[in-house]
Amino acid sequence: MSPADTLRFATRAALGYPLRTALMVLAMSIGVAAVVMLTALGDGARRYVVDEFSALGANLLIVLPGRTETGGVNPGSFVSSTPRDLTNDDAAALLRLPLVLRVAPLAVGNSEISVGGRLREVMVVGTSADYLDIRGFGVASGQFLPREDFGRASAVAVIGETIRAELFGNQNAIGRMIRLGDHRLRVIGTMGPAGRGLGMNSDELVLVPVATAQAMFNTNALFRIMVETRGREALAPAQRQLEALLKARRDGEFDFTVITQDAVLGTFDRILGALTLGVAGIAAISLAVAGILVMNVMLVAVTQRTGEIGLLKALGASGRAIRLAFLTEAGLLSLAGALAGFALGHAGAWAIRLAFPALPAWPPDWAVAAAVGTALGTGLLFGVMPARRAAALDPVQALMKR
Amino acid sequence: MAQIELDGINRIFQLGDSQVHALRDVSLRIEAGEYVAVMGPSGSGKSTLLNLLGLLDRPNAGHYRLEGRDVTTLSADEQAAVRSARIGFVFQSFHLVPRLTAAENVALPLMLAGIPPQERTSRVTQALKDFGLEPRAHHRPEELSGGQRQRVAIARATIMRPALLLADEPTGNLDRATGQEVTALLEDLNAAGMTLIVVTHDPSMGERARRRVLMEDGAIQHDLRRDAAPS
């Protein structure tokens, strides 16, 4: 029996029982569609998060005081002395590097803000004028922190949207005096709503000049220094320059850490990628179930067509020809199911994108290939047993059955 | 050398604890072109004999030589090849594949033998014409009368031009008139040189055969020959 004939024969056989074939294809397609849709959802979430983080500024280097060793406690953790603090002078020095575009020192702490009789706890961020551009925030009214020397402690503040609403309500906040801890500051601007990222919500922040914050918290240390480089290509060389400079400034001691936005992004990318993979694995269970269904359906087909198998044997069909015919039928059912599921899954992903336009829910290619491949694989694998059973039927017994 | 030589054939079925001796020491010689009717009561072993002759079953003991070749020792696939080329079957219940048209049913043996589609079409068309089935070529078995169905089955059995045609109660499911038609068709094929072996209950059909093998209890009781065919 030629391959073309086998294919035609199997197709006719599959079409000969339309309800059975349709149900089988439906089951298989639901499995494939589940994989395609769930991975689309997972990968969409991954892309969404990655995009959000990239929006923070992809050319960002973040300098932390101390050498953080990811990998737990090592002998160095016990002998090394307390790391030297990062200071405003360090930040000012970094600004002089040729590949560095902007520098924002950060000094962070909690304090109480009060206006009139109202009082609340707030997070105070001491920083500089460049912070606005580095984080991509917007000013709603007034102006941001003035561009001035990092050492200068001007008595001004920029407040977040929530703070403004809670303290001032409908009144104009610009020019009003607030009390922040022991300091009296003048509000010169308010932030636009909904800037977020890296665990800080700009709606609930009070931004002051870095030296003001340091005076408030009685310290010279910086929490972080954010550095924006001139373009993405400059990221690696800028990091080397920055490390060399800081090392020179602290007697050759490498007691600080530089992380890139890429590293943070990469971590999220990996976590969400693993999540997508996990979801795909769960969905793949439905494919295994569909595979068992293929076996079931094919076993029923062998029983149903026992007489026909006996006849084919009497007409001189070899065991191989019968095996191939039934295996081809199982393969065709799986293929039809896989294709239908592929279409169904893409339709589902499209519906998700329609419902949640923010979520780029496109199924990744690997998931689609894996789903269709697994469907075909399980279909054929589970088709082997029924096909062998058909080929092994005794022709006399088979012919007696009708 | 006879076309079919059976020597000391025994076939024993195991049914639970008991053994059923379906064939006991059957020895038989059939020449090419003979017309043999195998007759006997139910359970006399005539169907078992036909299955053995058609290589659908294997004897427990004895030898079967078909055209001088010992076919009892062949593998299942080698036997399938012999069936494909040399043996045609006609069944009481026709055994047509319900989802295939008459033409496709007739083409089945050609397809299984791997004959290219163009040659298949021309041979099937010719066969359907020979058996007067041309207008019914694209009908499914359920749309055909009993006689037409059996004609399709005979066309299918002979499409590979086998040397041996085995018929198991070919008229059993047909009324008398169509039964006679089918009998005549089979006899025409025999007249053209095909060996015809018919298992039948029907004495009138048995009467027409030139040789009658009467079976009882798994053994051949009588082997009657008549020299001249009825004219």
Interface residues (C-beta under 8 A of the other chain):
Chain A: M1 S2 D5 F9 R12 A13 L15 G16 G307 E308 G310 L311 L312 K313 A314 L315 G316 A317 S318 G319 R320 A321 P395 V396 L399 R402
Chain B: N51 G54 L56 D57 A76 D77 A80 A81 V82 R83 S84 A85 I87 F89 F91 S93 H95 V97 P98 R99 L100 L108 P109 M111 L112 A113 G114 R156 M160
